[in-house]
Amino acid sequence: MTTLTRPRRVRSTRAIAAAAALFGAMALAVAGAAAPAIAHDELLGSSPEPGAVLETAPEAVELTFSNDVIEVGTVIEVVDHHGEAIDVGATEVLGPEVSATLPSDLSGEYQVRWRVVSSDGHPIEGTIDFGVGAGATGVWESEPPHDDAAADDDSDTAATTGGESGPDGWAIAAFVVGGIVILGLVIVLIVRTTRRRPPGADAP
């Protein structure tokens, strides 16, 4: 009886070990797929800095990111306190550096609205408030546009600073949980099948 039981235990142990190895491979695959989505580039610094109050207008908006960004889809926009875009130079991308020139006659509160395409292909965006001249506070607040007919324009809605679209964590979690459930069912079926084999059906 001991001779017949031991092979069954060996096969059952091997089946569970194989299932565990399969689960480990699945977990690594999920982690590898999620890592690129999570590791978006970050804004490391800017000129002007958030909340800065300057005596005169800076020559340009300059942004520095944690990695080279993709030029296509990357843009810098600057709006005044009415939410209206001012004329800025073309957005230039040089590795992790993104910039756009500014006019020299700025005065008041302004907001930089940037959007770049991360090196992993994922777009990220944010805002930077700054002020120029006497009486400026460096805090941009939306005011009615110059044209009263455009009062309902959505230009007063600013993007949240550093508002990155993270990966769909629920989808990843559902995939992992689903994999665990399927793996558990496979283990149960293997164990039950092994136990139900008649003594004479043991493989050599």
ZIHU-V603903 format. One record per pair of residues at least 24 apart in sequence whose ideal C-beta (glycine too) atoms are under 10 Angstrom apart, sorted by the first residue. I is the first residue (numbers start at 0). J is the second residue. D is the distance in whole Angstrom. If there is no record, write none. Layout:
i=I j=J d=D
i=I j=J d=D
//
This chain:
i=0 j=198 d=9
i=2 j=198 d=10
i=2 j=201 d=9
i=3 j=196 d=10
i=3 j=197 d=10
i=3 j=198 d=5
i=3 j=199 d=9
i=3 j=201 d=7
i=4 j=198 d=9
i=4 j=201 d=10
i=6 j=193 d=10
i=6 j=196 d=10
i=6 j=201 d=5
i=6 j=202 d=8
i=6 j=203 d=9
i=7 j=190 d=10
i=7 j=193 d=6
i=7 j=194 d=7
i=7 j=196 d=7
i=7 j=198 d=9
i=7 j=201 d=7
i=8 j=193 d=9
i=9 j=193 d=10
i=10 j=189 d=9
i=10 j=190 d=10
i=10 j=192 d=10
i=10 j=193 d=6
i=10 j=196 d=9
i=10 j=201 d=9
i=10 j=202 d=8
i=11 j=186 d=10
i=11 j=189 d=7
i=11 j=190 d=6
i=11 j=192 d=10
i=11 j=193 d=5
i=11 j=194 d=8
i=12 j=193 d=10
i=13 j=189 d=10
i=13 j=193 d=10
i=14 j=185 d=9
i=14 j=186 d=7
i=14 j=188 d=10
i=14 j=189 d=4
i=14 j=190 d=7
i=14 j=192 d=9
i=14 j=193 d=7
i=15 j=186 d=6
i=15 j=189 d=8
i=15 j=190 d=8
i=17 j=185 d=10
i=17 j=186 d=9
i=17 j=189 d=9
i=18 j=182 d=6
i=18 j=183 d=9
i=18 j=185 d=6
i=18 j=186 d=5
i=18 j=187 d=10
i=18 j=189 d=7
i=18 j=190 d=10
i=19 j=182 d=8
i=19 j=186 d=9
i=21 j=178 d=9
i=21 j=181 d=10
i=21 j=182 d=7
i=21 j=185 d=8
i=21 j=186 d=10
i=22 j=175 d=10
i=22 j=178 d=7
i=22 j=179 d=7
i=22 j=181 d=10
i=22 j=182 d=5
i=22 j=183 d=9
i=22 j=185 d=10
i=22 j=186 d=9
i=25 j=174 d=9
i=25 j=175 d=8
i=25 j=178 d=5
i=25 j=179 d=9
i=25 j=181 d=9
i=25 j=182 d=7
i=26 j=175 d=7
i=26 j=178 d=8
i=26 j=179 d=9
i=28 j=174 d=10
i=28 j=178 d=9
i=29 j=171 d=6
i=29 j=172 d=10
i=29 j=174 d=6
i=29 j=175 d=6
i=29 j=178 d=8
i=30 j=171 d=9
i=30 j=175 d=9
i=32 j=166 d=9
i=32 j=171 d=8
i=32 j=174 d=9
i=33 j=166 d=6
i=33 j=167 d=9
i=33 j=168 d=9
i=33 j=170 d=10
i=33 j=171 d=5
i=33 j=174 d=9
i=33 j=175 d=10
i=34 j=119 d=10
i=34 j=166 d=9
i=35 j=117 d=10
i=35 j=118 d=10
i=35 j=119 d=5
i=35 j=120 d=9
i=35 j=121 d=9
i=35 j=166 d=9
i=36 j=119 d=7
i=36 j=120 d=10
i=36 j=121 d=7
i=36 j=164 d=10
i=36 j=165 d=8
i=36 j=166 d=4
i=36 j=167 d=8
i=36 j=168 d=10
i=36 j=171 d=9
i=37 j=119 d=9
i=37 j=121 d=10
i=37 j=163 d=10
i=37 j=165 d=7
i=37 j=166 d=6
i=37 j=168 d=9
i=37 j=171 d=10
i=38 j=65 d=9
i=38 j=66 d=9
i=38 j=117 d=9
i=38 j=118 d=9
i=38 j=119 d=7
i=38 j=121 d=9
i=38 j=166 d=10
i=39 j=64 d=10
i=39 j=65 d=9
i=39 j=66 d=9
i=39 j=115 d=10
i=39 j=117 d=5
i=39 j=118 d=9
i=39 j=119 d=6
i=39 j=120 d=10
i=39 j=121 d=5
i=39 j=122 d=9
i=39 j=123 d=6
i=39 j=163 d=5
i=39 j=164 d=8
i=39 j=165 d=8
i=39 j=166 d=9
i=40 j=64 d=5
i=40 j=65 d=5
i=40 j=66 d=5
i=40 j=67 d=8
i=40 j=68 d=6
i=40 j=69 d=10
i=40 j=95 d=8
i=40 j=115 d=7
i=40 j=116 d=9
i=40 j=117 d=4
i=40 j=118 d=6
i=40 j=119 d=8
i=40 j=121 d=9
i=40 j=123 d=7
i=40 j=163 d=9
i=41 j=65 d=5
i=41 j=66 d=8
i=41 j=117 d=9
i=41 j=123 d=8
i=41 j=125 d=10
i=41 j=161 d=8
i=41 j=163 d=8
i=42 j=95 d=10
i=42 j=97 d=9
i=42 j=113 d=8
i=42 j=115 d=8
i=42 j=123 d=8
i=42 j=124 d=10
i=42 j=125 d=6
i=42 j=127 d=9
i=42 j=160 d=9
i=42 j=161 d=7
i=42 j=163 d=10
i=43 j=95 d=8
i=45 j=97 d=10
i=45 j=111 d=8
i=45 j=113 d=8
i=45 j=125 d=9
i=45 j=127 d=5
i=45 j=129 d=9
i=46 j=98 d=9
i=46 j=127 d=9
i=46 j=129 d=10
i=47 j=101 d=9
i=47 j=109 d=9
i=47 j=111 d=8
i=47 j=127 d=7
i=47 j=128 d=9
i=47 j=129 d=4
i=47 j=130 d=9
i=47 j=131 d=9
i=47 j=137 d=9
i=48 j=127 d=8
i=48 j=128 d=10
i=48 j=129 d=8
i=48 j=137 d=9
i=49 j=111 d=9
i=49 j=125 d=9
i=49 j=126 d=8
i=49 j=127 d=5
i=49 j=128 d=6
i=49 j=129 d=7
i=49 j=137 d=8
i=49 j=138 d=10
i=49 j=160 d=7
i=50 j=127 d=8
i=50 j=128 d=6
i=50 j=129 d=7
i=50 j=130 d=8
i=50 j=136 d=9
i=50 j=137 d=4
i=50 j=138 d=7
i=50 j=139 d=10
i=51 j=127 d=9
i=51 j=128 d=9
i=51 j=129 d=5
i=51 j=130 d=7
i=51 j=131 d=9
i=51 j=135 d=9
i=51 j=137 d=6
i=52 j=108 d=9
i=52 j=129 d=7
i=52 j=130 d=5
i=52 j=131 d=8
i=52 j=132 d=8
i=52 j=133 d=9
i=52 j=134 d=9
i=52 j=135 d=5
i=52 j=136 d=7
i=52 j=137 d=4
i=52 j=138 d=9
i=53 j=105 d=9
i=53 j=129 d=7
i=53 j=130 d=7
i=53 j=131 d=5
i=53 j=132 d=8
i=53 j=135 d=8
i=53 j=137 d=9
i=54 j=131 d=8
i=54 j=132 d=7
i=54 j=133 d=8
i=54 j=135 d=9
i=55 j=103 d=8
i=55 j=104 d=10
i=55 j=105 d=8
i=55 j=106 d=9
i=55 j=131 d=7
i=55 j=132 d=8
i=56 j=101 d=6
i=56 j=102 d=7
i=56 j=103 d=5
i=56 j=104 d=7
i=56 j=105 d=4
i=56 j=106 d=8
i=56 j=109 d=9
i=56 j=129 d=10
i=56 j=131 d=5
i=56 j=132 d=9
i=57 j=100 d=9
i=57 j=101 d=6
i=57 j=103 d=9
i=57 j=105 d=8
i=57 j=129 d=8
i=57 j=131 d=8
i=58 j=88 d=10
i=58 j=98 d=9
i=58 j=100 d=6
i=58 j=101 d=7
i=58 j=102 d=10
i=58 j=103 d=8
i=59 j=87 d=8
i=59 j=88 d=7
i=59 j=91 d=9
i=59 j=98 d=5
i=59 j=99 d=6
i=59 j=100 d=5
i=59 j=101 d=6
i=60 j=87 d=7
i=60 j=88 d=9
i=60 j=90 d=9
i=60 j=97 d=8
i=60 j=98 d=6
i=60 j=99 d=5
i=60 j=100 d=8
i=60 j=101 d=6
i=60 j=109 d=10
i=60 j=111 d=5
i=60 j=113 d=8
i=60 j=127 d=8
i=60 j=129 d=9
i=61 j=91 d=10
i=61 j=96 d=7
i=61 j=97 d=8
i=61 j=98 d=5
i=61 j=99 d=9
i=61 j=100 d=10
i=62 j=90 d=10
i=62 j=92 d=10
i=62 j=95 d=9
i=62 j=96 d=7
i=62 j=97 d=4
i=62 j=98 d=7
i=62 j=99 d=9
i=62 j=111 d=8
i=62 j=113 d=6
i=62 j=115 d=8
i=62 j=125 d=9
i=62 j=127 d=8
i=63 j=94 d=10
i=63 j=95 d=6
i=63 j=96 d=6
i=63 j=97 d=8
i=63 j=98 d=10
i=64 j=92 d=10
i=64 j=94 d=9
i=64 j=95 d=5
i=64 j=96 d=8
i=64 j=97 d=7
i=64 j=113 d=10
i=64 j=115 d=7
i=64 j=117 d=8
i=64 j=118 d=8
i=64 j=123 d=9
i=65 j=95 d=7
i=65 j=117 d=9
i=65 j=118 d=9
i=66 j=94 d=9
i=66 j=95 d=6
i=66 j=117 d=7
i=66 j=118 d=4
i=66 j=119 d=9
i=67 j=92 d=8
i=67 j=93 d=9
i=67 j=94 d=5
i=67 j=95 d=5
i=67 j=96 d=9
i=67 j=117 d=10
i=67 j=118 d=5
i=68 j=92 d=6
i=68 j=93 d=10
i=68 j=94 d=8
i=68 j=95 d=7
i=68 j=96 d=9
i=68 j=97 d=6
i=68 j=115 d=5
i=68 j=116 d=6
i=68 j=117 d=6
i=68 j=118 d=6
i=68 j=122 d=10
i=68 j=123 d=9
i=69 j=115 d=8
i=69 j=116 d=4
i=69 j=117 d=7
i=69 j=118 d=7
i=69 j=119 d=9
i=69 j=120 d=7
i=69 j=121 d=10
i=69 j=122 d=9
i=70 j=97 d=9
i=70 j=115 d=9
i=70 j=116 d=8
i=71 j=116 d=7
i=72 j=114 d=7
i=72 j=115 d=8
i=72 j=116 d=4
i=72 j=117 d=10
i=72 j=120 d=9
i=72 j=122 d=6
i=73 j=97 d=6
i=73 j=113 d=8
i=73 j=114 d=7
i=73 j=115 d=4
i=73 j=116 d=6
i=73 j=117 d=10
i=73 j=122 d=9
i=73 j=123 d=10
i=74 j=99 d=8
i=74 j=112 d=9
i=74 j=113 d=7
i=74 j=114 d=5
i=74 j=115 d=8
i=74 j=116 d=10
i=74 j=124 d=9
i=75 j=99 d=4
i=75 j=100 d=10
i=75 j=101 d=10
i=75 j=111 d=7
i=75 j=112 d=8
i=75 j=113 d=5
i=75 j=114 d=8
i=75 j=115 d=9
i=75 j=127 d=10
i=76 j=110 d=9
i=76 j=111 d=7
i=76 j=112 d=5
i=76 j=113 d=8
i=76 j=114 d=8
i=76 j=126 d=10
i=77 j=101 d=7
i=77 j=102 d=9
i=77 j=105 d=9
i=77 j=109 d=6
i=77 j=110 d=7
i=77 j=111 d=5
i=77 j=112 d=7
i=77 j=113 d=9
i=77 j=127 d=9
i=77 j=129 d=9
i=78 j=108 d=10
i=78 j=109 d=7
i=78 j=110 d=5
i=78 j=111 d=8
i=78 j=112 d=7
i=78 j=126 d=9
i=78 j=139 d=8
i=78 j=141 d=9
i=78 j=154 d=7
i=78 j=155 d=9
i=78 j=157 d=8
i=79 j=105 d=8
i=79 j=106 d=9
i=79 j=107 d=6
i=79 j=108 d=7
i=79 j=109 d=6
i=79 j=110 d=8
i=79 j=139 d=9
i=79 j=142 d=9
i=79 j=144 d=10
i=79 j=145 d=9
i=80 j=107 d=6
i=80 j=108 d=5
i=80 j=109 d=7
i=80 j=110 d=8
i=80 j=130 d=9
i=80 j=135 d=10
i=80 j=139 d=7
i=80 j=140 d=7
i=80 j=141 d=8
i=80 j=142 d=5
i=80 j=143 d=10
i=80 j=155 d=10
i=81 j=107 d=10
i=81 j=108 d=10
i=81 j=141 d=8
i=81 j=142 d=5
i=81 j=143 d=7
i=81 j=144 d=5
i=81 j=145 d=6
i=81 j=146 d=9
i=81 j=149 d=10
i=81 j=152 d=10
i=81 j=154 d=8
i=81 j=155 d=8
i=82 j=110 d=8
i=82 j=139 d=9
i=82 j=141 d=6
i=82 j=142 d=7
i=82 j=143 d=9
i=82 j=144 d=6
i=82 j=145 d=10
i=82 j=149 d=9
i=82 j=152 d=7
i=82 j=153 d=9
i=82 j=154 d=4
i=82 j=155 d=4
i=82 j=156 d=8
i=82 j=157 d=8
i=83 j=144 d=6
i=83 j=145 d=7
i=83 j=146 d=9
i=83 j=149 d=9
i=83 j=152 d=9
i=83 j=154 d=7
i=83 j=155 d=10
i=84 j=112 d=9
i=84 j=154 d=8
i=85 j=109 d=7
i=87 j=111 d=9
i=90 j=114 d=9
i=90 j=115 d=9
i=92 j=116 d=9
i=94 j=118 d=10
i=101 j=131 d=9
i=104 j=131 d=9
i=105 j=129 d=9
i=105 j=130 d=9
i=105 j=131 d=5
i=105 j=132 d=8
i=105 j=135 d=10
i=106 j=130 d=9
i=106 j=131 d=5
i=106 j=132 d=4
i=106 j=133 d=9
i=106 j=134 d=9
i=106 j=135 d=8
i=107 j=131 d=7
i=107 j=132 d=7
i=107 j=134 d=8
i=107 j=135 d=6
i=107 j=136 d=10
i=107 j=139 d=9
i=108 j=132 d=10
i=108 j=134 d=10
i=108 j=135 d=6
i=108 j=136 d=7
i=108 j=137 d=7
i=108 j=138 d=7
i=108 j=139 d=5
i=108 j=140 d=7
i=108 j=142 d=9
i=109 j=135 d=9
i=109 j=137 d=9
i=109 j=139 d=6
i=110 j=138 d=10
i=110 j=139 d=4
i=110 j=140 d=9
i=110 j=141 d=9
i=110 j=157 d=6
i=110 j=158 d=9
i=111 j=139 d=9
i=112 j=157 d=7
i=112 j=158 d=6
i=113 j=158 d=9
i=113 j=160 d=10
i=114 j=158 d=8
i=114 j=162 d=10
i=117 j=163 d=8
i=121 j=163 d=8
i=121 j=164 d=7
i=121 j=165 d=9
i=121 j=166 d=9
i=122 j=163 d=9
i=122 j=164 d=7
i=123 j=161 d=8
i=123 j=162 d=8
i=123 j=163 d=5
i=123 j=164 d=7
i=123 j=165 d=10
i=124 j=158 d=5
i=124 j=159 d=8
i=124 j=160 d=9
i=124 j=161 d=8
i=124 j=162 d=6
i=124 j=163 d=8
i=124 j=164 d=9
i=125 j=157 d=10
i=125 j=158 d=6
i=125 j=159 d=7
i=125 j=160 d=5
i=125 j=161 d=5
i=125 j=162 d=6
i=125 j=163 d=8
i=126 j=157 d=5
i=126 j=158 d=5
i=126 j=159 d=7
i=126 j=160 d=5
i=126 j=161 d=9
i=126 j=162 d=8
i=127 j=160 d=7
i=128 j=157 d=9
i=128 j=160 d=9
//
